[in-house]
Amino acid sequence: MTRFRQRSLTGGHGARLLELDDPAEVTRRRRQAAYERCRANLSEALSMLMKDLDITESDIGERMGETKKTVRQMIKSDDLQLSKLTQLADVMSHDIYIILRPREPWTKK
């Protein structure tokens, strides 16, 4: 039996030892944890940018060719497809002011 060290998925500093027979299971768990961290970080960054820049789900949906409801479900989803995650990351990697909706600070009321 092989012993592997696994980080806590809850963000704690402690680690626990797992006894697994199959290294493929360790690889699968690590990939799953990495994907979940990526999804959670993207969702949090997206929410913060939306608040900071006054962007709505409709703005993002328009850029992605989706509806507001679909975008909201994608942001909140725990089992987001890799292709949709990539689309969200692509939208957020562009210059927000140019791509979505231009807003000038001096024109806000």
CYANA upper distance limits for C-alpha pairs under 8 A (distance plus 0.5 A):
  1 MET  CA     19 GLU  CA      7.07
  1 MET  CA     20 LEU  CA      6.90
  1 MET  CA     21 ASP  CA      5.91
  2 THR  CA     19 GLU  CA      6.43
  2 THR  CA     20 LEU  CA      6.38
  2 THR  CA     21 ASP  CA      6.59
  3 ARG  CA     17 LEU  CA      7.11
  3 ARG  CA     18 LEU  CA      6.37
  3 ARG  CA     19 GLU  CA      5.31
  3 ARG  CA     20 LEU  CA      7.03
  4 PHE  CA     17 LEU  CA      6.39
  4 PHE  CA     18 LEU  CA      5.96
  4 PHE  CA     19 GLU  CA      6.99
  4 PHE  CA     20 LEU  CA      7.89
  4 PHE  CA     26 VAL  CA      8.36
  5 ARG  CA     15 ALA  CA      7.14
  5 ARG  CA     16 ARG  CA      6.63
  5 ARG  CA     17 LEU  CA      5.40
  5 ARG  CA     18 LEU  CA      6.87
  6 GLN  CA     15 ALA  CA      6.27
  6 GLN  CA     16 ARG  CA      6.32
  6 GLN  CA     17 LEU  CA      6.83
  6 GLN  CA     18 LEU  CA      7.47
  7 ARG  CA     12 GLY  CA      8.46
  7 ARG  CA     13 HIS  CA      8.17
  7 ARG  CA     14 GLY  CA      7.43
  7 ARG  CA     15 ALA  CA      5.31
  7 ARG  CA     16 ARG  CA      7.36
  8 SER  CA     12 GLY  CA      6.24
  8 SER  CA     13 HIS  CA      7.64
  8 SER  CA     14 GLY  CA      6.95
  8 SER  CA     15 ALA  CA      6.19
  8 SER  CA     16 ARG  CA      7.81
  9 LEU  CA     33 ALA  CA      7.36
 20 LEU  CA     25 GLU  CA      8.16
 20 LEU  CA     26 VAL  CA      8.17
 22 ASP  CA     26 VAL  CA      7.61
 23 PRO  CA     27 THR  CA      6.87
 24 ALA  CA     28 ARG  CA      6.62
 25 GLU  CA     29 ARG  CA      6.66
 26 VAL  CA     30 ARG  CA      6.63
 27 THR  CA     31 ARG  CA      6.67
 28 ARG  CA     32 GLN  CA      6.65
 29 ARG  CA     33 ALA  CA      6.60
 30 ARG  CA     34 ALA  CA      6.57
 31 ARG  CA     35 TYR  CA      6.55
 32 GLN  CA     36 GLU  CA      6.68
 33 ALA  CA     37 ARG  CA      6.68
 34 ALA  CA     38 CYS  CA      6.67
 35 TYR  CA     39 ARG  CA      6.63
 36 GLU  CA     40 ALA  CA      6.54
 37 ARG  CA     41 ASN  CA      6.51
 38 CYS  CA     42 LEU  CA      6.54
 39 ARG  CA     43 SER  CA      6.56
 39 ARG  CA     80 LEU  CA      8.24
 39 ARG  CA     85 LEU  CA      7.79
 40 ALA  CA     44 GLU  CA      6.64
 41 ASN  CA     45 ALA  CA      6.54
 42 LEU  CA     46 LEU  CA      6.43
 42 LEU  CA     89 ALA  CA      7.76
 43 SER  CA     47 SER  CA      6.69
 43 SER  CA     75 ILE  CA      6.26
 43 SER  CA     76 LYS  CA      8.00
 44 GLU  CA     48 MET  CA      6.74
 45 ALA  CA     49 LEU  CA      6.62
 46 LEU  CA     50 MET  CA      6.55
 46 LEU  CA     92 MET  CA      7.80
 47 SER  CA     51 LYS  CA      6.81
 48 MET  CA     52 ASP  CA      6.58
 49 LEU  CA     53 LEU  CA      6.33
 49 LEU  CA     54 ASP  CA      8.41
 49 LEU  CA     55 ILE  CA      8.12
 50 MET  CA     54 ASP  CA      6.02
 50 MET  CA     55 ILE  CA      5.09
 50 MET  CA     56 THR  CA      7.00
 51 LYS  CA     55 ILE  CA      7.19
 55 ILE  CA     59 ASP  CA      6.85
 55 ILE  CA     60 ILE  CA      8.25
 55 ILE  CA    101 ARG  CA      8.45
 56 THR  CA     60 ILE  CA      7.34
 57 GLU  CA     61 GLY  CA      6.47
 57 GLU  CA     68 LYS  CA      5.63
 57 GLU  CA     69 LYS  CA      8.38
 57 GLU  CA     71 VAL  CA      6.67
 57 GLU  CA     72 ARG  CA      7.00
 58 SER  CA     62 GLU  CA      6.45
 58 SER  CA     67 THR  CA      7.10
 58 SER  CA     68 LYS  CA      5.10
 58 SER  CA     71 VAL  CA      8.36
 59 ASP  CA     63 ARG  CA      7.00
 59 ASP  CA    100 LEU  CA      6.36
 59 ASP  CA    101 ARG  CA      7.64
 60 ILE  CA     64 MET  CA      6.74
 60 ILE  CA     68 LYS  CA      8.32
 60 ILE  CA     71 VAL  CA      7.76
 60 ILE  CA     91 VAL  CA      7.92
 60 ILE  CA    100 LEU  CA      7.48
 61 GLY  CA     65 GLY  CA      6.17
 61 GLY  CA     66 GLU  CA      4.97
 61 GLY  CA     67 THR  CA      5.67
 61 GLY  CA     68 LYS  CA      6.04
 61 GLY  CA     70 THR  CA      8.15
 61 GLY  CA     71 VAL  CA      6.34
 62 GLU  CA     66 GLU  CA      6.63
 62 GLU  CA     67 THR  CA      7.58
 63 ARG  CA     91 VAL  CA      7.77
 63 ARG  CA     99 ILE  CA      8.13
 63 ARG  CA    100 LEU  CA      7.26
 64 MET  CA     87 GLN  CA      7.65
 64 MET  CA     88 LEU  CA      8.43
 64 MET  CA     91 VAL  CA      8.01
 66 GLU  CA     70 THR  CA      6.75
 66 GLU  CA     71 VAL  CA      7.19
 67 THR  CA     71 VAL  CA      6.84
 68 LYS  CA     72 ARG  CA      6.70
 69 LYS  CA     73 GLN  CA      6.74
 70 THR  CA     74 MET  CA      6.65
 71 VAL  CA     75 ILE  CA      6.69
 72 ARG  CA     76 LYS  CA      6.85
 73 GLN  CA     77 SER  CA      6.22
 74 MET  CA     80 LEU  CA      6.84
 74 MET  CA     84 LYS  CA      8.12
 80 LEU  CA     84 LYS  CA      7.22
 80 LEU  CA     85 LEU  CA      6.97
 81 GLN  CA     85 LEU  CA      6.75
 82 LEU  CA     86 THR  CA      6.59
 83 SER  CA     87 GLN  CA      6.78
 84 LYS  CA     88 LEU  CA      6.72
 85 LEU  CA     89 ALA  CA      6.72
 86 THR  CA     90 ASP  CA      6.54
 87 GLN  CA     91 VAL  CA      6.75
 88 LEU  CA     92 MET  CA      6.74
 89 ALA  CA     93 SER  CA      6.55
 90 ASP  CA     94 HIS  CA      7.35
 92 MET  CA     96 ILE  CA      7.52
 94 HIS  CA     99 ILE  CA      7.35
 95 ASP  CA     99 ILE  CA      6.65
 96 ILE  CA    100 LEU  CA      6.23
 96 ILE  CA    101 ARG  CA      8.08
 97 TYR  CA    101 ARG  CA      6.47
 97 TYR  CA    102 PRO  CA      5.47
 97 TYR  CA    103 ARG  CA      7.26
 98 ILE  CA    102 PRO  CA      6.37
103 ARG  CA    107 THR  CA      7.86
103 ARG  CA    108 LYS  CA      8.09
104 GLU  CA    108 LYS  CA      7.32
